[in-house]
């Protein structure tokens, strides 16, 4: 990935930004508004992607899905891979399980795989803490927690703290995407949302030098990954004055592009 030399003087204007996420499906995205407002070129490219663990490999963990009475689903991706593995292994009676979803949208997503029954599907607002009160009412259940090889340990820790009997099951993995086509492309700013994005950057471009490229990070873990990689962090979100990444970028661009 091409970069230019950084000087000690005022940073150059930001004209192009690469966001390491999928392109929004709608023009109503705040990134679209940001690009229009400041005449920016904003591209989107996933630096990481998810690959499912094949059913035959899942068997090696000797985990029997039929031993569980309930499933905790923290995302649509988790739901996709849970039902995929069940299909590959021909697991019967999935409608007998209880499903506890991190959010209402994830709960409704289950209609893709089964008839939606309120007595079998429960959900919180957006986080595992929102779901705890519901889970505590079903403490007799034996919960399965599908997850990625790279996952938030705090979810399992929270469940353990409240005495929720659960077992983690790795059903998919996060891998670095091939970014070789970006080798000779310049961007004034790179925007990251996970430590895995930084890992992908350095794996694809082991000789990467930041120079004048600005780096934006969302979340404390991503910030730490940037610093651990020896890179300079220029834009951080969420912060009190900028709770979203687009707001943080806008505030930076206003100053840099004066």
One Martini backbone bead per residue (centre of mass of N, CA, C, O) as a GRO file, in nm:
protein
  258
    1UNK     BB    1   0.092   0.038   0.026
    2UNK     BB    2   0.087   0.356  -0.047
    3UNK     BB    3   0.303   0.630   0.054
    4UNK     BB    4   0.400   0.925   0.219
    5UNK     BB    5   0.581   1.165   0.349
    6UNK     BB    6   0.637   1.286   0.671
    7UNK     BB    7   0.590   1.585   0.826
    8UNK     BB    8   0.608   1.843   1.078
    9UNK     BB    9   0.390   1.970   0.953
   10UNK     BB   10   0.107   2.024   0.839
   11UNK     BB   11  -0.119   1.828   0.739
   12UNK     BB   12  -0.261   1.709   0.490
   13UNK     BB   13  -0.519   1.668   0.311
   14UNK     BB   14  -0.829   1.504   0.302
   15UNK     BB   15  -0.944   1.296   0.012
   16UNK     BB   16  -0.897   0.989   0.112
   17UNK     BB   17  -1.087   0.687   0.209
   18UNK     BB   18  -1.052   0.376   0.395
   19UNK     BB   19  -1.296   0.136   0.474
   20UNK     BB   20  -1.291  -0.171   0.676
   21UNK     BB   21  -1.577  -0.228   0.522
   22UNK     BB   22  -1.860  -0.272   0.400
   23UNK     BB   23  -2.066  -0.154   0.180
   24UNK     BB   24  -2.325   0.024   0.187
   25UNK     BB   25  -2.653  -0.027   0.069
   26UNK     BB   26  -2.696   0.281   0.130
   27UNK     BB   27  -2.702   0.635   0.078
   28UNK     BB   28  -2.777   0.690   0.395
   29UNK     BB   29  -2.507   0.697   0.476
   30UNK     BB   30  -2.280   0.889   0.655
   31UNK     BB   31  -2.054   0.859   0.439
   32UNK     BB   32  -2.203   0.995   0.211
   33UNK     BB   33  -2.231   1.270   0.352
   34UNK     BB   34  -1.928   1.316   0.398
   35UNK     BB   35  -1.837   1.312   0.100
   36UNK     BB   36  -2.020   1.548   0.008
   37UNK     BB   37  -1.933   1.776   0.211
   38UNK     BB   38  -1.591   1.723   0.142
   39UNK     BB   39  -1.510   1.587  -0.121
   40UNK     BB   40  -1.480   1.268  -0.094
   41UNK     BB   41  -1.302   0.961  -0.116
   42UNK     BB   42  -1.495   0.664  -0.041
   43UNK     BB   43  -1.394   0.348   0.050
   44UNK     BB   44  -1.457  -0.016   0.052
   45UNK     BB   45  -1.289  -0.281   0.260
   46UNK     BB   46  -1.238  -0.592   0.355
   47UNK     BB   47  -0.986  -0.724   0.576
   48UNK     BB   48  -1.202  -0.932   0.669
   49UNK     BB   49  -1.325  -1.275   0.710
   50UNK     BB   50  -1.558  -1.545   0.705
   51UNK     BB   51  -1.516  -1.894   0.802
   52UNK     BB   52  -1.626  -2.204   0.809
   53UNK     BB   53  -1.656  -2.484   0.996
   54UNK     BB   54  -1.654  -2.786   0.922
   55UNK     BB   55  -1.833  -3.050   1.027
   56UNK     BB   56  -1.591  -3.257   1.043
   57UNK     BB   57  -1.428  -3.068   1.238
   58UNK     BB   58  -1.637  -3.032   1.462
   59UNK     BB   59  -1.635  -3.333   1.558
   60UNK     BB   60  -1.348  -3.323   1.700
   61UNK     BB   61  -1.472  -3.181   1.967
   62UNK     BB   62  -1.703  -3.361   2.084
   63UNK     BB   63  -1.974  -3.196   2.025
   64UNK     BB   64  -2.316  -3.222   2.126
   65UNK     BB   65  -2.592  -3.052   2.036
   66UNK     BB   66  -2.810  -3.254   2.176
   67UNK     BB   67  -2.715  -3.168   2.480
   68UNK     BB   68  -2.882  -2.914   2.427
   69UNK     BB   69  -3.151  -2.658   2.503
   70UNK     BB   70  -2.975  -2.397   2.416
   71UNK     BB   71  -2.916  -2.077   2.237
   72UNK     BB   72  -2.660  -1.831   2.184
   73UNK     BB   73  -2.701  -1.533   1.980
   74UNK     BB   74  -2.475  -1.260   1.874
   75UNK     BB   75  -2.547  -1.311   1.559
   76UNK     BB   76  -2.602  -1.377   1.232
   77UNK     BB   77  -2.347  -1.540   1.187
   78UNK     BB   78  -2.394  -1.741   1.413
   79UNK     BB   79  -2.657  -1.848   1.295
   80UNK     BB   80  -2.557  -1.948   1.022
   81UNK     BB   81  -2.342  -2.157   1.145
   82UNK     BB   82  -2.527  -2.325   1.315
   83UNK     BB   83  -2.723  -2.421   1.084
   84UNK     BB   84  -2.508  -2.534   0.900
   85UNK     BB   85  -2.399  -2.757   1.086
   86UNK     BB   86  -2.669  -2.895   1.137
   87UNK     BB   87  -2.705  -2.972   0.839
   88UNK     BB   88  -2.440  -3.134   0.797
   89UNK     BB   89  -2.519  -3.327   1.063
   90UNK     BB   90  -2.823  -3.380   1.088
   91UNK     BB   91  -2.986  -3.217   1.303
   92UNK     BB   92  -3.254  -3.262   1.499
   93UNK     BB   93  -3.496  -3.073   1.653
   94UNK     BB   94  -3.453  -2.746   1.650
   95UNK     BB   95  -3.747  -2.658   1.755
   96UNK     BB   96  -3.676  -2.749   2.067
   97UNK     BB   97  -3.519  -2.513   2.103
   98UNK     BB   98  -3.376  -2.238   2.260
   99UNK     BB   99  -3.355  -1.880   2.176
  100UNK     BB  100  -3.087  -1.640   2.242
  101UNK     BB  101  -3.075  -1.300   2.159
  102UNK     BB  102  -2.905  -0.996   2.142
  103UNK     BB  103  -3.145  -0.916   1.937
  104UNK     BB  104  -3.420  -0.855   1.751
  105UNK     BB  105  -3.293  -0.887   1.468
  106UNK     BB  106  -3.178  -1.169   1.522
  107UNK     BB  107  -3.444  -1.306   1.588
  108UNK     BB  108  -3.587  -1.248   1.310
  109UNK     BB  109  -3.369  -1.399   1.137
  110UNK     BB  110  -3.467  -1.696   1.207
  111UNK     BB  111  -3.683  -1.716   0.974
  112UNK     BB  112  -3.479  -1.845   0.772
  113UNK     BB  113  -3.492  -2.140   0.953
  114UNK     BB  114  -3.774  -2.079   1.108
  115UNK     BB  115  -4.037  -2.076   1.301
  116UNK     BB  116  -4.173  -1.818   1.472
  117UNK     BB  117  -4.143  -1.847   1.838
  118UNK     BB  118  -4.184  -1.686   2.131
  119UNK     BB  119  -4.144  -1.939   2.330
  120UNK     BB  120  -3.837  -1.989   2.182
  121UNK     BB  121  -3.777  -1.670   2.155
  122UNK     BB  122  -3.518  -1.450   2.269
  123UNK     BB  123  -3.437  -1.099   2.371
  124UNK     BB  124  -3.254  -0.815   2.357
  125UNK     BB  125  -3.101  -0.530   2.263
  126UNK     BB  126  -2.739  -0.538   2.228
  127UNK     BB  127  -2.636  -0.696   2.483
  128UNK     BB  128  -2.557  -0.928   2.718
  129UNK     BB  129  -2.671  -0.761   2.958
  130UNK     BB  130  -2.966  -0.745   2.839
  131UNK     BB  131  -3.000  -1.075   2.855
  132UNK     BB  132  -2.967  -1.177   3.148
  133UNK     BB  133  -3.256  -1.162   3.269
  134UNK     BB  134  -3.360  -1.386   3.082
  135UNK     BB  135  -3.155  -1.613   3.147
  136UNK     BB  136  -3.221  -1.634   3.459
  137UNK     BB  137  -3.512  -1.768   3.392
  138UNK     BB  138  -3.319  -2.021   3.241
  139UNK     BB  139  -3.102  -2.189   3.426
  140UNK     BB  140  -3.174  -2.497   3.342
  141UNK     BB  141  -3.032  -2.460   3.101
  142UNK     BB  142  -2.826  -2.570   2.820
  143UNK     BB  143  -2.578  -2.377   2.676
  144UNK     BB  144  -2.498  -2.259   2.351
  145UNK     BB  145  -2.194  -2.080   2.211
  146UNK     BB  146  -2.152  -1.949   1.927
  147UNK     BB  147  -1.827  -1.886   1.762
  148UNK     BB  148  -1.530  -1.745   1.716
  149UNK     BB  149  -1.187  -1.751   1.732
  150UNK     BB  150  -1.265  -1.439   1.745
  151UNK     BB  151  -1.360  -1.323   2.066
  152UNK     BB  152  -1.552  -1.212   2.334
  153UNK     BB  153  -1.483  -1.297   2.656
  154UNK     BB  154  -1.699  -1.125   2.812
  155UNK     BB  155  -1.944  -1.300   2.752
  156UNK     BB  156  -1.860  -1.554   2.910
  157UNK     BB  157  -1.797  -1.408   3.176
  158UNK     BB  158  -2.087  -1.306   3.226
  159UNK     BB  159  -2.224  -1.581   3.236
  160UNK     BB  160  -2.056  -1.691   3.471
  161UNK     BB  161  -2.123  -1.472   3.682
  162UNK     BB  162  -2.451  -1.561   3.652
  163UNK     BB  163  -2.469  -1.882   3.623
  164UNK     BB  164  -2.443  -1.972   3.317
  165UNK     BB  165  -2.477  -2.266   3.150
  166UNK     BB  166  -2.197  -2.294   2.927
  167UNK     BB  167  -2.076  -2.347   2.578
  168UNK     BB  168  -1.827  -2.310   2.368
  169UNK     BB  169  -1.841  -2.279   1.992
  170UNK     BB  170  -1.645  -2.318   1.717
  171UNK     BB  171  -1.783  -2.228   1.377
  172UNK     BB  172  -1.583  -1.986   1.310
  173UNK     BB  173  -1.351  -1.773   1.119
  174UNK     BB  174  -1.102  -1.525   1.116
  175UNK     BB  175  -0.973  -1.377   0.815
  176UNK     BB  176  -0.758  -1.266   0.590
  177UNK     BB  177  -0.756  -1.070   0.328
  178UNK     BB  178  -0.693  -1.008  -0.005
  179UNK     BB  179  -0.483  -0.697  -0.083
  180UNK     BB  180  -0.295  -0.683  -0.344
  181UNK     BB  181  -0.456  -0.455  -0.514
  182UNK     BB  182  -0.343  -0.218  -0.297
  183UNK     BB  183  -0.030  -0.173  -0.325
  184UNK     BB  184  -0.071   0.106  -0.533
  185UNK     BB  185  -0.250   0.261  -0.316
  186UNK     BB  186  -0.386   0.570  -0.212
  187UNK     BB  187  -0.442   0.695   0.128
  188UNK     BB  188  -0.511   0.929   0.380
  189UNK     BB  189  -0.717   0.710   0.516
  190UNK     BB  190  -0.757   0.462   0.774
  191UNK     BB  191  -1.031   0.242   0.881
  192UNK     BB  192  -1.083   0.085   1.200
  193UNK     BB  193  -1.269  -0.197   1.399
  194UNK     BB  194  -1.022  -0.403   1.448
  195UNK     BB  195  -0.749  -0.590   1.517
  196UNK     BB  196  -0.772  -0.767   1.256
  197UNK     BB  197  -0.721  -0.533   1.058
  198UNK     BB  198  -0.426  -0.487   1.137
  199UNK     BB  199  -0.328  -0.772   1.078
  200UNK     BB  200  -0.397  -0.759   0.774
  201UNK     BB  201  -0.220  -0.526   0.693
  202UNK     BB  202   0.058  -0.664   0.785
  203UNK     BB  203   0.026  -0.923   0.616
  204UNK     BB  204  -0.001  -0.782   0.332
  205UNK     BB  205   0.207  -0.533   0.455
  206UNK     BB  206   0.508  -0.577   0.605
  207UNK     BB  207   0.629  -0.280   0.483
  208UNK     BB  208   0.461  -0.084   0.622
  209UNK     BB  209   0.429   0.277   0.604
  210UNK     BB  210   0.270   0.544   0.719
  211UNK     BB  211   0.352   0.831   0.739
  212UNK     BB  212   0.080   1.028   0.608
  213UNK     BB  213  -0.112   0.826   0.709
  214UNK     BB  214  -0.413   0.807   0.846
  215UNK     BB  215  -0.551   0.675   1.161
  216UNK     BB  216  -0.849   0.498   1.243
  217UNK     BB  217  -1.031   0.408   1.553
  218UNK     BB  218  -1.254   0.158   1.694
  219UNK     BB  219  -1.192   0.122   1.996
  220UNK     BB  220  -0.976   0.006   2.234
  221UNK     BB  221  -0.859  -0.248   2.090
  222UNK     BB  222  -0.781  -0.104   1.827
  223UNK     BB  223  -0.599   0.107   1.946
  224UNK     BB  224  -0.393  -0.094   2.066
  225UNK     BB  225  -0.313  -0.225   1.795
  226UNK     BB  226  -0.191   0.026   1.673
  227UNK     BB  227   0.027   0.074   1.893
  228UNK     BB  228   0.158  -0.213   1.885
  229UNK     BB  229   0.245  -0.155   1.570
  230UNK     BB  230   0.372   0.145   1.568
  231UNK     BB  231   0.139   0.342   1.527
  232UNK     BB  232  -0.045   0.626   1.444
  233UNK     BB  233  -0.304   0.794   1.609
  234UNK     BB  234  -0.559   1.026   1.480
  235UNK     BB  235  -0.841   0.864   1.519
  236UNK     BB  236  -1.111   0.852   1.768
  237UNK     BB  237  -1.354   0.592   1.856
  238UNK     BB  238  -1.533   0.661   2.103
  239UNK     BB  239  -1.621   0.991   2.211
  240UNK     BB  240  -1.787   1.239   2.356
  241UNK     BB  241  -1.759   1.428   2.083
  242UNK     BB  242  -1.751   1.122   1.919
  243UNK     BB  243  -1.956   0.843   1.900
  244UNK     BB  244  -1.870   0.830   1.600
  245UNK     BB  245  -1.676   0.786   1.328
  246UNK     BB  246  -1.786   1.011   1.141
  247UNK     BB  247  -1.754   1.237   1.350
  248UNK     BB  248  -1.448   1.211   1.389
  249UNK     BB  249  -1.370   1.260   1.095
  250UNK     BB  250  -1.501   1.535   1.058
  251UNK     BB  251  -1.331   1.685   1.271
  252UNK     BB  252  -1.060   1.634   1.132
  253UNK     BB  253  -1.117   1.746   0.846
  254UNK     BB  254  -1.180   2.038   0.926
  255UNK     BB  255  -0.883   2.093   1.013
  256UNK     BB  256  -0.708   1.975   0.770
  257UNK     BB  257  -0.897   2.141   0.531
  258UNK     BB  258  -0.844   2.462   0.574
   0.00000   0.00000   0.00000
